[in-house]
Amino acid sequence: MNAERLVRRMIDVGALRFGDFLLSSGKRSRVYVDVKLASTFPDILEMIADGIAEKLSGVEFDRVACVELGGVAIAVATSLKLKKPLVIFRKEEKSYGVGGDRIGEIRKGERVVVVEDVITTGRSALSAARRVEKSGGVVGAIIAVVDREESGREFMSLLKLSDLIKAYDSFDTTKS
C-alpha cells in the first residue's frame, strides 16, 4: 500500500477537515477524519483493503468483524480481499425480525480481526473485541484505518492522525 497516495486521495475528497467537531467519543477536536466518506470512493476503499491485508499478513485469523456503521465498508472490502467471512456487530440489539446483536456468526475458537474506521479512545473497538470473546472467539488483532493517537494504547493502523496532518500541510499549496 502506498500510504502517501492514500493520504493524498483522502485529502482530495475532503475526508480531512479542520474546524470544531464533536467526535462520537464525546471529545471535541479541531480535526475530523471522515473515513466513511473516503470509503465511498472505490479506489480509496481498495487502497484501504490492500493496506489492511498487508498489515495483517503475519496475523492468523478466520473472520473479520466490525461495528456498524463506520467499519462496515472497510470490513466488507477486507473480507472480499482476504476471502474471510464477516460479522457485523450492531450498536444496539435488534428486537424485530430475527433479532440479535449481529449479522453473521462467530464459531467457538475462531480467531477474529476487528476493523475500525477511526480509533479515538478505542472504546468501540474494545467493545467489539469483548463481544467477539463473549461469542467464543479469540481476538487476533484490532486494526483501524486511522488512529487519532488519543487512546493511550497502541493500535494497529494504516495511518496516524499526526501523519495525516503533516501530509496535509505538505500537500496544501494554498498556504504561504
Disulfide bonds with the S-S distance in Angstrom:
none
